[in-house]
Amino acid sequence: MIQNYEDFEVYQKSYQAALRIYDIANQFPKEEVFGIVSQMKRASLSIPLNIAEGYGKREDVADFKRFLKMAKGSCYEMKVLVDFSFDRKYITSEQKIYFKDAYNEIGKMLYNLILKWK
């Protein structure tokens, strides 16, 4: 039973993915600190933050779903950032696969939650 935002599996997965993004992004070249590093950190953390904020407004179903859709948008943003990071050789192919799989799964979970939440 869901008693708070932390009970959502999608929150847990997105939070863990954001922690890992922070770890790898800190290893990017220093000239990327205000570029892709900043963008990756904001987009990855935006997903669990929007889930939590939306849950706080869950009495208004449309409002909660709006926050979930914003989280889903950030999930798509992360997929592009992961591809870009790989193409710039900032992450390994294993990291790319891990994050692409993670954000694909998170996106599907958000989509299903949006459909099912009443």
C-alpha positions as a Markdown table, in Angstrom:
| # | Residue | x | y | z |
|---|---|---|---|---|
| 1 | Met | 0.0 | 0.0 | 0.0 |
| 2 | Ile | 1.2 | 3.5 | -0.9 |
| 3 | Gln | 1.5 | 5.7 | 2.2 |
| 4 | Asn | 4.0 | 8.2 | 0.9 |
| 5 | Tyr | 6.0 | 9.0 | -2.2 |
| 6 | Glu | 8.9 | 6.8 | -1.1 |
| 7 | Asp | 6.6 | 3.7 | -1.4 |
| 8 | Phe | 6.5 | 4.1 | -5.2 |
| 9 | Glu | 9.0 | 1.7 | -6.9 |
| 10 | Val | 9.4 | 4.3 | -9.6 |
| 11 | Tyr | 10.5 | 6.9 | -7.0 |
| 12 | Gln | 13.0 | 4.5 | -5.6 |
| 13 | Lys | 14.5 | 3.5 | -9.0 |
| 14 | Ser | 14.7 | 7.1 | -10.1 |
| 15 | Tyr | 16.3 | 8.2 | -6.9 |
| 16 | Gln | 19.0 | 5.5 | -7.2 |
| 17 | Ala | 19.6 | 6.4 | -10.8 |
| 18 | Ala | 20.1 | 10.1 | -9.9 |
| 19 | Leu | 22.6 | 9.1 | -7.2 |
| 20 | Arg | 24.6 | 7.1 | -9.9 |
| 21 | Ile | 24.3 | 10.0 | -12.3 |
| 22 | Tyr | 25.8 | 12.3 | -9.7 |
| 23 | Asp | 28.7 | 9.9 | -9.2 |
| 24 | Ile | 29.6 | 9.6 | -12.8 |
| 25 | Ala | 28.9 | 13.2 | -13.8 |
| 26 | Asn | 31.4 | 14.3 | -11.2 |
| 27 | Gln | 34.1 | 12.5 | -13.3 |
| 28 | Phe | 33.3 | 14.4 | -16.5 |
| 29 | Pro | 35.8 | 17.0 | -17.8 |
| 30 | Lys | 35.9 | 20.2 | -15.7 |
| 31 | Glu | 34.8 | 22.3 | -18.8 |
| 32 | Glu | 31.5 | 20.4 | -18.7 |
| 33 | Val | 30.6 | 21.5 | -15.1 |
| 34 | Phe | 28.2 | 24.2 | -16.3 |
| 35 | Gly | 27.1 | 22.3 | -19.3 |
| 36 | Ile | 26.2 | 18.7 | -19.5 |
| 37 | Val | 27.1 | 17.9 | -15.9 |
| 38 | Ser | 24.7 | 20.5 | -14.6 |
| 39 | Gln | 22.0 | 19.5 | -17.0 |
| 40 | Met | 22.3 | 15.8 | -16.1 |
| 41 | Lys | 22.2 | 16.4 | -12.4 |
| 42 | Arg | 19.1 | 18.6 | -12.7 |
| 43 | Ala | 17.3 | 16.3 | -15.1 |
| 44 | Ser | 18.0 | 13.1 | -13.1 |
| 45 | Leu | 17.0 | 14.6 | -9.8 |
| 46 | Ser | 13.9 | 16.2 | -11.4 |
| 47 | Ile | 12.3 | 12.8 | -11.7 |
| 48 | Pro | 12.1 | 11.8 | -8.0 |
| 49 | Leu | 11.5 | 15.4 | -7.1 |
| 50 | Asn | 8.5 | 15.7 | -9.4 |
| 51 | Ile | 7.1 | 12.3 | -8.1 |
| 52 | Ala | 7.4 | 13.6 | -4.5 |
| 53 | Glu | 6.0 | 17.0 | -5.2 |
| 54 | Gly | 3.1 | 15.6 | -7.2 |
| 55 | Tyr | 2.3 | 13.1 | -4.5 |
| 56 | Gly | 2.0 | 16.0 | -2.1 |
| 57 | Lys | -0.8 | 17.3 | -4.3 |
| 58 | Arg | -2.4 | 13.9 | -5.1 |
| 59 | Glu | -5.8 | 14.9 | -3.9 |
| 60 | Asp | -6.0 | 16.8 | -7.2 |
| 61 | Val | -5.6 | 13.8 | -9.6 |
| 62 | Ala | -4.9 | 16.1 | -12.6 |
| 63 | Asp | -2.2 | 18.0 | -10.7 |
| 64 | Phe | -0.5 | 14.7 | -9.6 |
| 65 | Lys | -0.5 | 13.4 | -13.2 |
| 66 | Arg | 0.9 | 16.7 | -14.4 |
| 67 | Phe | 3.9 | 16.2 | -12.1 |
| 68 | Leu | 4.3 | 12.6 | -13.3 |
| 69 | Lys | 4.3 | 13.8 | -16.9 |
| 70 | Met | 7.0 | 16.3 | -16.0 |
| 71 | Ala | 9.0 | 13.5 | -14.5 |
| 72 | Lys | 8.5 | 11.5 | -17.7 |
| 73 | Gly | 9.8 | 14.4 | -19.7 |
| 74 | Ser | 12.9 | 14.5 | -17.6 |
| 75 | Cys | 13.3 | 10.8 | -18.1 |
| 76 | Tyr | 13.4 | 11.3 | -21.9 |
| 77 | Glu | 15.8 | 14.2 | -21.4 |
| 78 | Met | 18.1 | 11.8 | -19.5 |
| 79 | Lys | 18.1 | 9.4 | -22.4 |
| 80 | Val | 19.4 | 12.1 | -24.7 |
| 81 | Leu | 22.0 | 13.2 | -22.2 |
| 82 | Val | 23.2 | 9.6 | -21.8 |
| 83 | Asp | 23.6 | 9.2 | -25.5 |
| 84 | Phe | 25.4 | 12.5 | -25.8 |
| 85 | Ser | 27.7 | 11.6 | -22.9 |
| 86 | Phe | 28.6 | 8.4 | -24.6 |
| 87 | Asp | 29.2 | 10.0 | -27.9 |
| 88 | Arg | 31.5 | 12.5 | -26.2 |
| 89 | Lys | 33.3 | 9.5 | -24.6 |
| 90 | Tyr | 32.4 | 10.6 | -21.0 |
| 91 | Ile | 30.8 | 7.3 | -20.1 |
| 92 | Thr | 31.5 | 3.7 | -21.1 |
| 93 | Ser | 29.2 | 1.5 | -23.2 |
| 94 | Glu | 28.3 | -0.4 | -20.0 |
| 95 | Gln | 27.2 | 2.8 | -18.3 |
| 96 | Lys | 25.3 | 3.8 | -21.4 |
| 97 | Ile | 23.4 | 0.5 | -21.4 |
| 98 | Tyr | 22.8 | 0.7 | -17.7 |
| 99 | Phe | 21.3 | 4.2 | -17.8 |
| 100 | Lys | 19.4 | 3.7 | -21.0 |
| 101 | Asp | 17.8 | 0.6 | -19.6 |
| 102 | Ala | 17.1 | 2.3 | -16.2 |
| 103 | Tyr | 15.5 | 5.3 | -17.8 |
| 104 | Asn | 13.5 | 3.2 | -20.3 |
| 105 | Glu | 12.1 | 1.2 | -17.3 |
| 106 | Ile | 11.4 | 4.4 | -15.3 |
| 107 | Gly | 9.6 | 5.9 | -18.2 |
| 108 | Lys | 7.4 | 2.9 | -18.6 |
| 109 | Met | 6.7 | 2.9 | -14.9 |
| 110 | Leu | 5.7 | 6.5 | -15.0 |
| 111 | Tyr | 3.5 | 5.9 | -18.0 |
| 112 | Asn | 1.7 | 3.1 | -16.2 |
| 113 | Leu | 1.3 | 5.1 | -13.0 |
| 114 | Ile | -0.2 | 8.0 | -15.0 |
| 115 | Leu | -2.7 | 5.6 | -16.6 |
| 116 | Lys | -3.7 | 3.9 | -13.4 |
| 117 | Trp | -3.8 | 6.7 | -10.9 |
| 118 | Lys | -7.4 | 7.7 | -10.0 |
